[in-house]
């Protein structure tokens, strides 16, 4: 494949993935409105999948993304994020990611 076609294809895939992220957020909001637990879970999983794949297409490895997520969680925990103070969500997610 000629280089210019490969660059165009990669750009098109990135644009498509960006629309997938937005679409998945929209589906999540609709599922929340409907109160459908199954659709909420499916939408969240799709959003996470699209986000990871978009990151990969932008040159980040899944391992790097996991590391960045752990760093962000650590920062939120140190800064006393409300979700940590109220529910310990930050430390629970940190523990989950470490055990994977």
N, C-alpha and C positions, 0 to 999 in steps of 0.2 A: 504494500500500500504506500503510495507517495506520502511524503512527510506532511504536506499541507492538508491532505485528506485526513490523516491521522490526527492532526491538531484540531481540525474542524470537528471530527467525530468526538474527540475528548471534550471539547467545549460544549457540544450538543448534549453529551451525557451528563455533564455537570449541570447544565441548565435544566435538564429533565429531572435530575435528582433534587434540585432546589424546589421544583414544583411538587415533587413527591412529598417533601418535608411539609410544605404548606398544606397540601391535600390531606396529609395524615393529621395535622393539627386540626383542620376543619372536621375531619371524621371523628376525632376525639371529642371535640366540643359537641357535635351532634349526638354522639353516644352518651355523653354526660347528660345532655338535655333529655334524652330518651330514658335514661336510667338503666341502660343495658350493660350489665357487668361484663358479659362476653365481648361486646363490641368495644367497650373501654379497654379491656385487656388487649384485644387484637389491634386497636388503634395505637396504643402505647408501644406494643412490640414492633409494629410497622414503622412508627416514628423513630424508635431506637435503631432499627435496621437501616432505614434510609439515612439517618445521621452518621452512622458508622461508615456506610459505603460512600457517602459524600466525602467524609473526611479522608477515606482511602484514595478516592479519585483526586483529591486535592493534595495528595502526597504524604499523608500521615498514616502510619501503621496503626492497626487496632491496638497493639501494645502501647504505642505512644499516646493514643487517645485515652486508654485506661489510666495511664500514668498522669496525664493532664487532669482527668476527672478526680483521681485520688488527691492530687495537689489542691484542686479547688475545694474538695470536701474538707481537707485539712485546714485550709485557710478559713473556711466558713466556721469550722468547729472552734478554731482559735479566736475568732472574732465574736463568738457567742451568738451565732445565727439563731433566730427565734425557733426554727424547726428543730434545732438541736436542744435548745432550752426546754421546749414544750414536750417534744415527743422522742428525742434522741434519734431522729431520722438520719442525720448526717453520719453519726458513728455507726449506726446499723448498716447503712449503705457501704461505708468504708470496710466494715468487717466482711460483708458479703463479697465485695470485690477482692479482698485479700485472700479469701478462701477459694476463689475460683481457680 
